[in-house]
Amino acid sequence: MEQALAEAARAGERGEVPVGAVIVRGDDVVASAGNETRARNDPTAHAEIVAIRMACEALGQERLTGCDLYVTLEPCAMCAGAISFARIRRLYYGVADEKGGAVEHGSRFFSQATCHHSPDVYSAIAEAPSAALLRDFFAARRSD
């Protein structure tokens, strides 16, 4: 999760919402990314999606079976769908997102009958530093 936090911090420094994601397989980091929606002018370039694309390319496959995802913020519905389709084994996330999250809030994507694959989910991992990155980022924007 430390690497995901570092990715989130770098995203914030670039003016992106500070969310970071890391995909691991065993002890190996396969991919890591921060949000890139502004840099790419792409609303789908959330940290999770960017990391999933990178991991699939690095491994030369469309499924990430046996891989775990660490992300600093509860994934939204789009990212939860990508996590499911990628067959991520375990999801670890930092801070809950009551407004935009779709894992334990909102649509609770993985609980839906239409969900093809549900990872094991672990929440509140490095919750305080994940929340602080977001809180500080948005506080700075409001004071400008």
C-alpha positions in Angstrom: 0.0 0.0 0.0 3.0 2.3 0.5 3.6 2.3 -3.2 0.0 3.1 -4.0 0.2 6.0 -1.6 3.3 7.2 -3.4 1.5 7.0 -6.7 -1.4 8.9 -5.2 0.9 11.6 -4.0 2.6 11.9 -7.4 -0.9 12.2 -9.0 -1.8 15.0 -6.7 1.4 16.8 -7.5 0.4 16.6 -11.2 -3.0 18.2 -10.4 -4.8 14.8 -10.6 -7.1 13.6 -7.8 -4.6 11.8 -5.6 -5.5 8.1 -6.1 -2.9 5.5 -6.6 -3.1 1.8 -7.5 -0.6 -1.1 -7.5 -1.1 -4.6 -8.9 1.0 -7.4 -7.4 1.5 -11.1 -8.2 3.1 -12.9 -5.3 6.0 -10.7 -4.3 6.3 -8.9 -7.6 4.9 -5.5 -8.5 3.3 -5.9 -12.0 2.0 -2.4 -12.4 1.5 0.8 -10.5 -0.2 4.0 -11.5 -1.9 7.2 -10.3 -5.0 8.9 -11.7 -4.3 10.3 -15.2 -7.7 11.6 -16.3 -6.6 15.2 -16.8 -3.2 14.3 -18.4 -4.9 12.0 -20.9 -8.2 13.9 -21.2 -9.8 10.6 -20.5 -12.4 10.1 -17.9 -11.7 6.4 -17.8 -8.0 6.9 -16.8 -8.6 6.2 -13.1 -5.6 4.7 -11.3 -7.1 1.3 -11.2 -7.9 1.2 -14.9 -4.4 2.5 -15.9 -2.8 -0.1 -13.6 -5.0 -2.9 -15.0 -4.1 -2.0 -18.5 -0.4 -1.9 -17.7 -0.5 -5.2 -15.9 -2.4 -6.9 -18.7 0.2 -5.6 -21.2 3.1 -6.6 -18.9 1.8 -10.1 -18.5 0.5 -10.5 -22.0 -3.0 -11.6 -21.0 -6.4 -10.2 -20.5 -7.0 -11.8 -17.1 -5.1 -11.0 -13.9 -5.9 -14.2 -12.1 -3.7 -14.5 -9.0 -3.0 -10.8 -8.9 -4.0 -8.4 -6.1 -4.9 -4.8 -6.4 -4.0 -2.1 -3.8 -5.8 1.2 -4.2 -6.0 4.2 -2.0 -9.7 4.9 -2.6 -12.7 2.7 -2.8 -13.2 1.9 -6.5 -16.1 3.4 -8.4 -18.6 1.3 -10.4 -16.4 1.6 -13.6 -13.3 0.4 -11.8 -15.2 -2.3 -9.9 -16.4 -3.6 -13.3 -12.9 -3.6 -14.6 -11.6 -5.4 -11.5 -14.3 -8.1 -11.9 -13.6 -8.6 -15.7 -9.8 -8.7 -15.0 -10.4 -11.4 -12.4 -8.4 -9.7 -9.7 -8.0 -12.1 -6.8 -8.0 -9.6 -3.9 -8.8 -5.9 -3.6 -7.3 -3.9 -0.8 -8.4 -0.3 -0.5 -7.6 2.6 1.8 -10.5 5.0 2.3 -14.2 4.5 1.7 -15.9 6.7 -0.8 -19.5 7.1 0.4 -20.4 9.3 -2.7 -18.6 7.6 -5.5 -17.6 4.2 -4.2 -19.2 1.0 -5.6 -17.7 -1.7 -3.5 -19.1 -1.2 0.0 -21.2 1.9 -0.9 -23.5 2.8 -3.7 -24.2 0.0 -6.1 -22.1 -2.6 -4.2 -21.0 -3.9 -7.6 -19.5 -7.2 -6.4 -22.8 -8.1 -4.6 -24.9 -7.9 -7.8 -26.2 -11.0 -9.5 -24.7 -9.7 -12.8 -21.2 -9.6 -11.4 -19.1 -12.2 -13.1 -16.3 -12.4 -10.5 -16.0 -11.0 -7.0 -12.5 -10.5 -5.4 -11.9 -10.8 -1.8 -12.2 -7.3 -0.4 -10.2 -5.7 2.4 -11.0 -2.1 3.3 -9.4 0.5 5.6 -5.9 -0.4 4.6 -3.7 2.7 5.3 -7.0 4.6 5.6 -5.6 7.6 7.5 -2.9 8.5 5.0 -5.2 7.8 2.1 -7.8 10.1 3.5 -5.2 12.8 4.3 -4.0 12.9 0.7 -7.5 13.5 -0.6 -8.5 15.9 2.2 -5.3 18.1 1.7 -5.7 18.0 -2.1 -9.3 19.3 -2.0 -8.6 21.8 0.8 -5.9 23.4 -1.2 -8.2 23.6 -4.2 -10.9 25.3 -2.1 -8.5 27.9 -0.7 -7.2 28.9 -4.2 
